[in-house]
Amino acid sequence: MSGPESYAQRIRARPYGPRELALHGVAAWFHGPFAVLTLTDGETALTVRADLGAASLGLDLLQFFTSAGNATAARLPRPERLVGEQLIGDDVPVLVHRFAVRPSAEGVSLSLRTSRLVVDVKLSTSDAGLLAGEIRRWTSPP
């Protein structure tokens, strides 16, 4: 994404949107080729944006959430491709170091780690499957 004009063109290229999913601990918003994921654990929340049309990121997220839906451990390759939300006025970019899933008694546990913060969220395998299905829909050509 090179600028606001490029962003707007890519949003308009999609025939549908926006769509929002609110799941236990995870809110996902989809519009154009972009997904915005917010993981919330009590008072701690972290938001990241993913360009689902960028060099394999969409497919990697699809595989990641498919693994979560199957209660299989996985890590997102090259998590630094996710864009972390930063505070207004903060000049330090939020770099995502790790995005992982591991099985738990309640389904799966998602762990999102940046240089400043770690958020762990419990998610059912059926909710993870819903996210995988939505990512599949948005990574498919329009």
Residue pairs with C-beta under 8 A, 6 or more apart in sequence:
1 7
1 10
1 51
7 32
10 32
10 33
10 34
10 53
11 17
11 31
11 32
11 33
11 34
12 32
13 32
13 33
13 142
14 31
14 32
14 33
14 138
14 142
15 142
17 30
17 31
17 32
18 29
18 30
18 31
19 29
19 30
19 31
19 134
20 27
20 28
20 29
20 30
21 27
21 28
21 29
21 30
21 130
21 131
21 134
23 123
23 127
23 130
23 131
24 121
24 122
24 123
24 124
24 127
25 39
25 40
25 41
25 110
25 121
25 122
25 123
26 37
26 38
26 39
26 40
26 110
26 121
26 123
26 127
26 131
27 37
27 38
27 40
28 35
28 36
28 37
28 38
28 131
28 134
29 35
29 36
30 36
30 134
30 137
30 138
33 51
33 52
33 53
33 54
33 58
33 138
34 49
34 50
34 51
34 52
35 49
35 50
35 52
35 61
35 135
35 138
36 47
36 48
36 49
36 50
37 47
37 48
37 49
37 50
38 45
38 46
38 47
39 45
39 46
39 47
39 110
39 112
39 119
39 121
40 119
40 121
41 119
41 120
41 121
44 117
44 119
45 119
46 84
46 85
46 112
46 114
46 117
46 119
47 84
47 85
48 82
48 83
48 84
48 85
48 96
48 99
48 112
49 82
49 83
49 85
50 57
50 58
50 61
50 81
50 82
50 83
51 57
51 58
51 81
51 83
52 58
52 61
52 135
52 138
52 139
53 139
54 81
57 81
57 82
58 135
58 138
58 139
59 139
60 76
60 77
60 78
61 76
61 135
61 139
62 132
62 135
62 136
62 139
63 74
64 74
64 75
64 76
64 99
64 101
65 128
65 129
65 131
65 132
65 135
66 129
66 132
67 73
67 74
67 101
68 74
68 101
68 108
68 110
68 123
68 125
68 128
68 129
68 131
68 132
69 125
69 126
69 128
69 129
69 131
69 132
70 125
71 103
71 107
71 108
71 125
72 101
72 103
73 100
73 101
73 102
73 103
74 100
74 101
75 98
75 99
75 100
75 101
76 82
76 98
76 99
76 100
79 96
79 97
79 98
79 99
80 95
80 96
80 97
82 96
82 99
83 94
84 93
84 94
84 95
84 96
84 114
85 94
86 92
86 93
86 94
94 114
94 115
94 116
95 114
95 115
96 112
96 113
96 114
97 113
97 114
97 115
98 111
98 112
98 113
99 110
99 111
99 112
99 113
100 110
100 111
101 108
101 109
101 110
101 111
101 128
102 108
102 109
102 111
103 109
104 122
106 122
106 124
107 122
107 123
107 124
107 125
107 126
107 127
107 128
108 122
108 123
108 124
108 125
108 128
109 120
109 121
109 122
109 123
110 120
110 121
110 123
111 118
111 119
111 120
111 121
112 118
112 119
112 121
